[in-house]
Amino acid sequence: MDKNIQGGKAYGIIKSQQEEKLNSINEAFLSDPQYAEEEDLASKLDMFKNKYMEFDLNDQGEIDMMGLKRMLEKLGVAKTHLELKKMMSEVVGGSAQDTKPRPIGYNDFLNMMLGKRNAILKLILMFEGKGKEQEPTNTGPPCRKTFSDLP
């Protein structure tokens, strides 16, 4: 990348390069016979890519502990440092006792989301959308009440 490019333009270039890399990984998953039976695989992969890029804070193509923390806080599921380490070790392998768990790579993320094993992170992400569907649809101010409306 050109050293003279800074700010938003540099960020856009980094994100574009990252998206190309993730798209090539998605292509590999689409042609993998292991996932041939997966229903609506292309749209799932696209959704996973967007979610992954949103929380890749260091733009290195991996979700580190701070990215995972931010993801879960945004979903309203704050976790302790030890819980985060355990979740990361579930996804990438290793032990929760590791002083610094390996960041979650995109392949690890897809294997978790498309795999048969239920990791805590997978369950949280799967039910994120279901929780949004159950929220009330009233977005305006409450109706005006009179004293006769009171019980």
N, CA and C atoms as an extended XYZ file, in Angstrom:
453
Properties=species:S:1:pos:R:3:atomname:S:1:resname:S:1:resid:I:1 pbc="F F F"
N         0.840       -1.171        0.000 N   MET     1
C         0.000        0.000        0.000 CA  MET     1
C         0.887        1.237        0.000 C   MET     1
N         0.464        2.287       -0.691 N   ASP     2
C         1.209        3.541       -0.789 CA  ASP     2
C         1.289        4.213        0.574 C   ASP     2
N         2.497        4.612        0.979 N   LYS     3
C         2.727        5.237        2.285 CA  LYS     3
C         2.086        6.617        2.381 C   LYS     3
N         1.775        7.266        1.240 N   ASN     4
C         1.207        8.609        1.254 CA  ASN     4
C        -0.293        8.623        1.526 C   ASN     4
N        -0.935        7.486        1.411 N   ILE     5
C        -2.378        7.406        1.643 CA  ILE     5
C        -2.611        7.270        3.144 C   ILE     5
N        -3.484        8.132        3.678 N   GLN     6
C        -3.747        8.116        5.119 CA  GLN     6
C        -5.241        8.194        5.373 C   GLN     6
N        -5.594        8.036        6.648 N   GLY     7
C        -6.968        8.257        7.091 CA  GLY     7
C        -7.960        7.295        6.486 C   GLY     7
N        -9.123        7.862        6.127 N   GLY     8
C       -10.233        7.059        5.635 CA  GLY     8
C        -9.930        6.297        4.368 C   GLY     8
N        -9.136        6.895        3.488 N   LYS     9
C        -8.800        6.217        2.229 CA  LYS     9
C        -7.962        4.975        2.500 C   LYS     9
N        -6.986        5.091        3.417 N   ALA    10
C        -6.149        3.941        3.778 CA  ALA    10
C        -7.000        2.858        4.432 C   ALA    10
N        -7.921        3.272        5.284 N   TYR    11
C        -8.811        2.315        5.961 CA  TYR    11
C        -9.675        1.586        4.933 C   TYR    11
N       -10.187        2.342        3.950 N   GLY    12
C       -10.999        1.733        2.898 CA  GLY    12
C       -10.214        0.708        2.092 C   GLY    12
N        -8.956        1.004        1.799 N   ILE    13
C        -8.107        0.072        1.053 CA  ILE    13
C        -7.868       -1.191        1.870 C   ILE    13
N        -7.577       -1.023        3.161 N   ILE    14
C        -7.343       -2.181        4.043 CA  ILE    14
C        -8.588       -3.050        4.107 C   ILE    14
N        -9.760       -2.431        4.293 N   LYS    15
C       -11.012       -3.195        4.374 CA  LYS    15
C       -11.318       -3.891        3.053 C   LYS    15
N       -11.018       -3.230        1.949 N   SER    16
C       -11.248       -3.825        0.631 CA  SER    16
C       -10.362       -5.058        0.437 C   SER    16
N        -9.094       -4.939        0.816 N   GLN    17
C        -8.174       -6.080        0.712 CA  GLN    17
C        -8.631       -7.217        1.616 C   GLN    17
N        -9.077       -6.867        2.810 N   GLN    18
C        -9.552       -7.882        3.749 CA  GLN    18
C       -10.784       -8.585        3.184 C   GLN    18
N       -11.712       -7.819        2.608 N   GLU    19
C       -12.920       -8.417        2.055 CA  GLU    19
C       -12.588       -9.370        0.906 C   GLU    19
N       -11.630       -8.992        0.063 N   GLU    20
C       -11.204       -9.880       -1.028 CA  GLU    20
C       -10.658      -11.194       -0.476 C   GLU    20
N        -9.850      -11.098        0.578 N   LYS    21
C        -9.277      -12.295        1.200 CA  LYS    21
C       -10.382      -13.186        1.771 C   LYS    21
N       -11.355      -12.574        2.459 N   LEU    22
C       -12.453      -13.350        3.043 CA  LEU    22
C       -13.349      -13.934        1.956 C   LEU    22
N       -13.538      -13.201        0.872 N   ASN    23
C       -14.329      -13.729       -0.252 CA  ASN    23
C       -13.678      -14.977       -0.843 C   ASN    23
N       -12.339      -14.983       -0.931 N   SER    24
C       -11.660      -16.161       -1.478 CA  SER    24
C       -11.820      -17.362       -0.534 C   SER    24
N       -11.824      -17.102        0.769 N   ILE    25
C       -12.066      -18.190        1.734 CA  ILE    25
C       -13.501      -18.687        1.586 C   ILE    25
N       -14.452      -17.764        1.399 N   ASN    26
C       -15.850      -18.166        1.188 CA  ASN    26
C       -15.983      -19.047       -0.049 C   ASN    26
N       -15.267      -18.696       -1.120 N   GLU    27
C       -15.303      -19.493       -2.351 CA  GLU    27
C       -14.829      -20.924       -2.081 C   GLU    27
N       -13.785      -21.044       -1.253 N   ALA    28
C       -13.277      -22.379       -0.918 CA  ALA    28
C       -14.328      -23.177       -0.148 C   ALA    28
N       -15.053      -22.523        0.755 N   PHE    29
C       -16.107      -23.205        1.507 CA  PHE    29
C       -17.268      -23.589        0.591 C   PHE    29
N       -17.579      -22.737       -0.394 N   LEU    30
C       -18.668      -23.047       -1.331 CA  LEU    30
C       -18.365      -24.281       -2.168 C   LEU    30
N       -17.082      -24.495       -2.481 N   SER    31
C       -16.725      -25.649       -3.309 CA  SER    31
C       -16.338      -26.868       -2.469 C   SER    31
N       -16.368      -26.747       -1.159 N   ASP    32
C       -16.008      -27.858       -0.269 CA  ASP    32
C       -17.185      -28.831       -0.183 C   ASP    32
N       -16.972      -30.108       -0.559 N   PRO    33
C       -18.071      -31.082       -0.521 CA  PRO    33
C       -18.628      -31.304        0.891 C   PRO    33
N       -17.835      -31.006        1.909 N   GLN    34
C       -18.286      -31.169        3.302 CA  GLN    34
C       -19.504      -30.279        3.591 C   GLN    34
N       -19.601      -29.133        2.892 N   TYR    35
C       -20.691      -28.195        3.144 CA  TYR    35
C       -21.710      -28.155        2.016 C   TYR    35
N       -21.659      -29.135        1.109 N   ALA    36
C       -22.561      -29.169       -0.046 CA  ALA    36
C       -24.027      -29.258        0.377 C   ALA    36
N       -24.301      -29.898        1.515 N   GLU    37
C       -25.673      -30.082        1.979 CA  GLU    37
C       -26.198      -28.867        2.751 C   GLU    37
N       -25.318      -27.927        3.078 N   GLU    38
C       -25.706      -26.754        3.876 CA  GLU    38
C       -26.690      -25.896        3.091 C   GLU    38
N       -27.843      -25.628        3.692 N   GLU    39
C       -28.887      -24.859        3.044 CA  GLU    39
C       -28.506      -23.380        2.964 C   GLU    39
N       -28.660      -22.774        1.788 N   ASP    40
C       -28.418      -21.348        1.570 CA  ASP    40
C       -27.010      -20.928        2.010 C   ASP    40
N       -26.026      -21.736        1.632 N   LEU    41
C       -24.643      -21.538        2.085 CA  LEU    41
C       -24.071      -20.190        1.654 C   LEU    41
N       -24.323      -19.772        0.420 N   ALA    42
C       -23.739      -18.517       -0.077 CA  ALA    42
C       -24.188      -17.318        0.750 C   ALA    42
N       -25.469      -17.231        1.066 N   SER    43
C       -25.941      -16.082        1.850 CA  SER    43
C       -25.461      -16.161        3.292 C   SER    43
N       -25.346      -17.374        3.835 N   LYS    44
C       -24.802      -17.530        5.194 CA  LYS    44
C       -23.352      -17.062        5.241 C   LYS    44
N       -22.568      -17.473        4.244 N   LEU    45
C       -21.161      -17.072        4.197 CA  LEU    45
C       -21.024      -15.563        4.075 C   LEU    45
N       -21.883      -14.951        3.277 N   ASP    46
C       -21.832      -13.500        3.126 CA  ASP    46
C       -22.176      -12.812        4.451 C   ASP    46
N       -23.182      -13.320        5.143 N   MET    47
C       -23.568      -12.763        6.443 CA  MET    47
C       -22.429      -12.939        7.456 C   MET    47
N       -21.809      -14.128        7.475 N   PHE    48
C       -20.699      -14.383        8.400 CA  PHE    48
C       -19.519      -13.462        8.095 C   PHE    48
N       -19.255      -13.236        6.804 N   LYS    49
C       -18.146      -12.359        6.415 CA  LYS    49
C       -18.368      -10.952        6.948 C   LYS    49
N       -19.581      -10.437        6.765 N   ASN    50
C       -19.881       -9.081        7.237 CA  ASN    50
C       -19.778       -8.973        8.750 C   ASN    50
N       -20.281       -9.963        9.455 N   LYS    51
C       -20.206       -9.971       10.916 CA  LYS    51
C       -18.747      -10.037       11.354 C   LYS    51
N       -17.965      -10.862       10.691 N   TYR    52
C       -16.555      -11.027       11.039 CA  TYR    52
C       -15.784       -9.722       10.828 C   TYR    52
N       -16.013       -9.082        9.680 N   MET    53
C       -15.294       -7.837        9.378 CA  MET    53
C       -15.656       -6.723       10.357 C   MET    53
N       -16.880       -6.742       10.837 N   GLU    54
C       -17.322       -5.715       11.777 CA  GLU    54
C       -16.516       -5.749       13.076 C   GLU    54
N       -16.072       -6.935       13.469 N   PHE    55
C       -15.400       -7.075       14.758 CA  PHE    55
C       -13.910       -7.386       14.652 C   PHE    55
N       -13.376       -7.343       13.439 N   ASP    56
C       -11.932       -7.476       13.257 CA  ASP    56
C       -11.327       -6.096       13.490 C   ASP    56
N       -11.063       -5.770       14.751 N   LEU    57
C       -10.640       -4.420       15.114 CA  LEU    57
C        -9.231       -4.082       14.646 C   LEU    57
N        -8.355       -5.092       14.559 N   ASN    58
C        -6.972       -4.793       14.176 CA  ASN    58
C        -6.748       -4.902       12.664 C   ASN    58
N        -7.798       -5.197       11.909 N   ASP    59
C        -7.736       -5.307       10.448 CA  ASP    59
C        -6.650       -6.268        9.973 C   ASP    59
N        -6.369       -7.277       10.769 N   GLN    60
C        -5.366       -8.274       10.411 CA  GLN    60
C        -6.003       -9.570        9.922 C   GLN    60
N        -7.323       -9.583        9.809 N   GLY    61
C        -8.006      -10.792        9.373 CA  GLY    61
C        -8.219      -11.774       10.508 C   GLY    61
N        -8.275      -11.251       11.733 N   GLU    62
C        -8.502      -12.109       12.892 CA  GLU    62
C        -9.218      -11.313       13.977 C   GLU    62
N        -9.995      -12.010       14.790 N   ILE    63
C       -10.675      -11.371       15.914 CA  ILE    63
C        -9.881      -11.693       17.167 C   ILE    63
N        -9.333      -10.660       17.775 N   ASP    64
C        -8.568      -10.849       19.006 CA  ASP    64
C        -9.506      -10.703       20.206 C   ASP    64
N        -8.939      -10.734       21.400 N   MET    65
C        -9.748      -10.699       22.616 CA  MET    65
C       -10.590       -9.411       22.692 C   MET    65
N       -10.025       -8.272       22.302 N   MET    66
C       -10.781       -7.016       22.366 CA  MET    66
C       -11.915       -6.993       21.336 C   MET    66
N       -11.679       -7.568       20.162 N   GLY    67
C       -12.735       -7.654       19.155 CA  GLY    67
C       -13.883       -8.528       19.632 C   GLY    67
N       -13.548       -9.652       20.276 N   LEU    68
C       -14.570      -10.551       20.815 CA  LEU    68
C       -15.338       -9.856       21.936 C   LEU    68
N       -14.625       -9.149       22.796 N   LYS    69
C       -15.258       -8.412       23.897 CA  LYS    69
C       -16.246       -7.390       23.344 C   LYS    69
N       -15.819       -6.643       22.328 N   ARG    70
C       -16.686       -5.628       21.722 CA  ARG    70
C       -17.918       -6.265       21.078 C   ARG    70
N       -17.716       -7.400       20.386 N   MET    71
C       -18.816       -8.104       19.737 CA  MET    71
C       -19.878       -8.482       20.766 C   MET    71
N       -19.440       -9.090       21.862 N   LEU    72
C       -20.386       -9.567       22.857 CA  LEU    72
C       -21.058       -8.415       23.596 C   LEU    72
N       -20.330       -7.335       23.846 N   GLU    73
C       -20.939       -6.171       24.492 CA  GLU    73
C       -22.010       -5.563       23.594 C   GLU    73
N       -21.731       -5.511       22.302 N   LYS    74
C       -22.707       -4.961       21.356 CA  LYS    74
C       -23.970       -5.827       21.319 C   LYS    74
N       -23.797       -7.123       21.536 N   LEU    75
C       -24.937       -8.038       21.548 CA  LEU    75
C       -25.619       -8.063       22.918 C   LEU    75
N       -25.064       -7.311       23.873 N   GLY    76
C       -25.654       -7.265       25.213 CA  GLY    76
C       -25.294       -8.456       26.075 C   GLY    76
N       -24.180       -9.123       25.759 N   VAL    77
C       -23.751      -10.307       26.502 CA  VAL    77
C       -22.310      -10.086       26.962 C   VAL    77
N       -22.106       -9.172       27.895 N   ALA    78
C       -20.757       -8.892       28.382 CA  ALA    78
C       -20.198      -10.116       29.108 C   ALA    78
N       -18.915      -10.373       28.915 N   LYS    79
C       -18.249      -11.526       29.529 CA  LYS    79
C       -16.991      -11.080       30.246 C   LYS    79
N       -16.572      -11.881       31.233 N   THR    80
C       -15.333      -11.595       31.940 CA  THR    80
C       -14.149      -12.000       31.061 C   THR    80
N       -12.963      -11.580       31.473 N   HIS    81
C       -11.738      -11.906       30.744 CA  HIS    81
C       -11.570      -13.427       30.630 C   HIS    81
N       -11.814      -14.141       31.716 N   LEU    82
C       -11.665      -15.605       31.704 CA  LEU    82
C       -12.693      -16.266       30.783 C   LEU    82
N       -13.914      -15.739       30.770 N   GLU    83
C       -14.935      -16.291       29.879 CA  GLU    83
C       -14.557      -16.052       28.415 C   GLU    83
N       -13.987      -14.887       28.129 N   LEU    84
C       -13.543      -14.597       26.764 CA  LEU    84
C       -12.438      -15.561       26.338 C   LEU    84
N       -11.477      -15.796       27.242 N   LYS    85
C       -10.394      -16.735       26.932 CA  LYS    85
C       -10.944      -18.124       26.667 C   LYS    85
N       -11.931      -18.547       27.465 N   LYS    86
C       -12.523      -19.874       27.280 CA  LYS    86
C       -13.231      -19.961       25.926 C   LYS    86
N       -13.971      -18.910       25.576 N   MET    87
C       -14.669      -18.910       24.289 CA  MET    87
C       -13.680      -18.979       23.131 C   MET    87
N       -12.602      -18.203       23.224 N   MET    88
C       -11.604      -18.220       22.147 CA  MET    88
C       -10.947      -19.588       22.036 C   MET    88
N       -10.630      -20.208       23.171 N   SER    89
C        -9.983      -21.518       23.117 CA  SER    89
C       -10.933      -22.574       22.563 C   SER    89
N       -12.260      -22.413       22.792 N   GLU    90
C       -13.241      -23.335       22.210 CA  GLU    90
C       -13.220      -23.267       20.687 C   GLU    90
N       -13.043      -22.056       20.164 N   VAL    91
C       -13.112      -21.854       18.719 CA  VAL    91
C       -11.815      -22.269       18.033 C   VAL    91
N       -10.672      -21.856       18.586 N   VAL    92
C        -9.390      -22.076       17.904 CA  VAL    92
C        -8.616      -23.273       18.441 C   VAL    92
N        -9.101      -23.895       19.488 N   GLY    93
C        -8.361      -24.982       20.117 CA  GLY    93
C        -7.414      -24.409       21.152 C   GLY    93
N        -6.824      -25.259       21.921 N   GLY    94
C        -5.949      -24.791       22.987 CA  GLY    94
C        -6.668      -24.885       24.312 C   GLY    94
N        -6.165      -24.163       25.276 N   SER    95
C        -6.689      -24.249       26.624 CA  SER    95
C        -7.063      -22.867       27.136 C   SER    95
N        -8.068      -22.792       27.990 N   ALA    96
C        -8.460      -21.519       28.600 CA  ALA    96
C        -7.378      -21.026       29.545 C   ALA    96
N        -6.440      -21.910       29.913 N   GLN    97
C        -5.341      -21.511       30.793 CA  GLN    97
C        -4.206      -20.832       30.030 C   GLN    97
N        -4.255      -20.850       28.699 N   ASP    98
C        -3.225      -20.166       27.913 CA  ASP    98
C        -3.213      -18.694       28.294 C   ASP    98
N        -2.006      -18.135       28.491 N   THR    99
C        -1.923      -16.735       28.895 CA  THR    99
C        -2.457      -15.809       27.817 C   THR    99
N        -2.202      -16.134       26.565 N   LYS   100
C        -2.722      -15.320       25.464 CA  LYS   100
C        -3.245      -16.256       24.384 C   LYS   100
N        -4.570      -16.464       24.338 N   PRO   101
C        -5.111      -17.374       23.323 CA  PRO   101
C        -4.903      -16.833       21.917 C   PRO   101
N        -4.807      -17.757       20.966 N   ARG   102
C        -4.637      -17.392       19.561 CA  ARG   102
C        -5.904      -16.691       19.084 C   ARG   102
N        -5.761      -15.593       18.313 N   PRO   103
C        -6.943      -14.897       17.785 CA  PRO   103
C        -7.769      -15.816       16.889 C   PRO   103
N        -9.031      -15.476       16.723 N   ILE   104
C        -9.947      -16.270       15.914 CA  ILE   104
C        -9.785      -15.854       14.452 C   ILE   104
N        -9.260      -16.766       13.639 N   GLY   105
C        -9.135      -16.533       12.208 CA  GLY   105
C       -10.467      -16.782       11.524 C   GLY   105
N       -10.601      -16.320       10.292 N   TYR   106
C       -11.869      -16.474        9.577 CA  TYR   106
C       -12.204      -17.943        9.325 C   TYR   106
N       -11.201      -18.763        9.015 N   ASN   107
C       -11.464      -20.202        8.835 CA  ASN   107
C       -12.003      -20.812       10.121 C   ASN   107
N       -11.396      -20.447       11.268 N   ASP   108
C       -11.882      -20.938       12.565 CA  ASP   108
C       -13.334      -20.517       12.779 C   ASP   108
N       -13.617      -19.258       12.459 N   PHE   109
C       -14.954      -18.699       12.642 CA  PHE   109
C       -15.980      -19.460       11.799 C   PHE   109
N       -15.656      -19.695       10.522 N   LEU   110
C       -16.586      -20.425        9.648 CA  LEU   110
C       -16.758      -21.872       10.088 C   LEU   110
N       -15.653      -22.513       10.485 N   ASN   111
C       -15.763      -23.898       10.960 CA  ASN   111
C       -16.657      -23.976       12.180 C   ASN   111
N       -16.573      -22.967       13.049 N   MET   112
C       -17.430      -22.941       14.232 CA  MET   112
C       -18.888      -22.749       13.821 C   MET   112
N       -19.160      -21.760       12.968 N   MET   113
C       -20.536      -21.427       12.616 CA  MET   113
C       -21.204      -22.509       11.760 C   MET   113
N       -20.428      -23.188       10.917 N   LEU   114
C       -21.005      -24.201       10.034 CA  LEU   114
C       -20.858      -25.618       10.586 C   LEU   114
N       -20.045      -25.767       11.620 N   GLY   115
C       -19.794      -27.096       12.182 CA  GLY   115
C       -20.947      -27.590       13.028 C   GLY   115
N       -20.865      -28.836       13.397 N   LYS   116
C       -21.932      -29.476       14.179 CA  LYS   116
C       -21.802      -29.195       15.678 C   LYS   116
N       -20.571      -28.909       16.128 N   ARG   117
C       -20.350      -28.679       17.556 CA  ARG   117
C       -20.865      -27.302       17.961 C   ARG   117
N       -21.510      -27.212       19.116 N   ASN   118
C       -22.025      -25.934       19.594 CA  ASN   118
C       -21.048      -25.284       20.549 C   ASN   118
N       -20.383      -24.239       20.097 N   ALA   119
C       -19.537      -23.433       20.965 CA  ALA   119
C       -20.413      -22.324       21.546 C   ALA   119
N       -20.028      -21.792       22.685 N   ILE   120
C       -20.805      -20.738       23.332 CA  ILE   120
C       -20.987      -19.558       22.381 C   ILE   120
N       -19.906      -19.150       21.718 N   LEU   121
C       -19.963      -18.013       20.798 CA  LEU   121
C       -20.948      -18.279       19.663 C   LEU   121
N       -20.950      -19.485       19.135 N   LYS   122
C       -21.873      -19.838       18.052 CA  LYS   122
C       -23.317      -19.685       18.518 C   LYS   122
N       -23.607      -20.172       19.715 N   LEU   123
C       -24.971      -20.074       20.239 CA  LEU   123
C       -25.399      -18.620       20.401 C   LEU   123
N       -24.502      -17.790       20.917 N   ILE   124
C       -24.820      -16.373       21.103 CA  ILE   124
C       -25.111      -15.714       19.759 C   ILE   124
N       -24.271      -15.970       18.762 N   LEU   125
C       -24.455      -15.350       17.450 CA  LEU   125
C       -25.706      -15.871       16.742 C   LEU   125
N       -26.028      -17.151       16.930 N   MET   126
C       -27.211      -17.718       16.289 CA  MET   126
C       -28.490      -17.109       16.855 C   MET   126
N       -28.502      -16.858       18.157 N   PHE   127
C       -29.719      -16.354       18.783 CA  PHE   127
C       -29.797      -14.844       18.783 C   PHE   127
N       -28.750      -14.175       18.315 N   GLU   128
C       -28.768      -12.717       18.214 CA  GLU   128
C       -29.920      -12.262       17.314 C   GLU   128
N       -30.041      -12.850       16.149 N   GLY   129
C       -31.091      -12.476       15.206 CA  GLY   129
C       -32.481      -12.809       15.723 C   GLY   129
N       -32.612      -13.927       16.416 N   LYS   130
C       -33.913      -14.319       16.948 CA  LYS   130
C       -34.391      -13.340       18.013 C   LYS   130
N       -33.476      -12.807       18.813 N   GLY   131
C       -33.834      -11.831       19.840 CA  GLY   131
C       -34.332      -10.537       19.228 C   GLY   131
N       -33.750      -10.146       18.110 N   LYS   132
C       -34.170       -8.915       17.445 CA  LYS   132
C       -35.577       -9.053       16.880 C   LYS   132
N       -35.948      -10.253       16.442 N   GLU   133
C       -37.269      -10.467       15.870 CA  GLU   133
C       -38.362      -10.322       16.920 C   GLU   133
N       -38.046      -10.583       18.178 N   GLN   134
C       -39.048      -10.572       19.235 CA  GLN   134
C       -39.229       -9.197       19.861 C   GLN   134
N       -38.382       -8.231       19.508 N   GLU   135
C       -38.527       -6.895       20.062 CA  GLU   135
C       -39.822       -6.277       19.558 C   GLU   135
N       -40.476       -5.446       20.395 N   PRO   136
C       -41.720       -4.809       19.948 CA  PRO   136
C       -41.472       -3.910       18.737 C   PRO   136
N       -42.481       -3.822       17.899 N   THR   137
C       -42.322       -3.049       16.678 CA  THR   137
C       -42.743       -1.602       16.847 C   THR   137
N       -43.363       -1.238       17.974 N   ASN   138
C       -43.745        0.155       18.204 CA  ASN   138
C       -42.500        0.990       18.405 C   ASN   138
N       -42.310        1.957       17.532 N   THR   139
C       -41.129        2.807       17.649 CA  THR   139
C       -41.496        4.245       17.968 C   THR   139
N       -42.761        4.577       17.901 N   GLY   140
C       -43.196        5.939       18.170 CA  GLY   140
C       -43.432        6.168       19.655 C   GLY   140
N       -43.881        7.354       19.996 N   PRO   141
C       -44.155        7.649       21.403 CA  PRO   141
C       -45.379        6.870       21.873 C   PRO   141
N       -45.504        6.658       23.182 N   PRO   142
C       -46.654        5.915       23.695 CA  PRO   142
C       -47.953        6.699       23.451 C   PRO   142
N       -49.051        5.963       23.400 N   CYS   143
C       -50.354        6.584       23.193 CA  CYS   143
C       -50.696        7.481       24.384 C   CYS   143
N       -51.480        8.529       24.120 N   ARG   144
C       -51.919        9.420       25.179 CA  ARG   144
C       -52.975        8.718       26.023 C   ARG   144
N       -52.847        8.834       27.324 N   LYS   145
C       -53.779        8.190       28.251 CA  LYS   145
C       -54.564        9.269       28.978 C   LYS   145
N       -55.769        8.913       29.359 N   THR   146
C       -56.571        9.791       30.193 CA  THR   146
C       -56.831        9.080       31.510 C   THR   146
N       -57.408        9.787       32.450 N   PHE   147
C       -57.692        9.166       33.754 CA  PHE   147
C       -58.687        8.021       33.602 C   PHE   147
N       -59.552        8.092       32.647 N   SER   148
C       -60.545        7.025       32.464 CA  SER   148
C       -59.889        5.735       31.940 C   SER   148
N       -58.675        5.860       31.354 N   ASP   149
C       -57.960        4.671       30.853 CA  ASP   149
C       -57.291        3.884       31.970 C   ASP   149
N       -57.109        4.514       33.136 N   LEU   150
C       -56.402        3.847       34.228 CA  LEU   150
C       -57.250        2.733       34.804 C   LEU   150
N       -56.625        1.661       35.298 N   PRO   151
C       -57.409        0.541       35.849 CA  PRO   151
C       -58.068        0.896       37.165 C   PRO   151
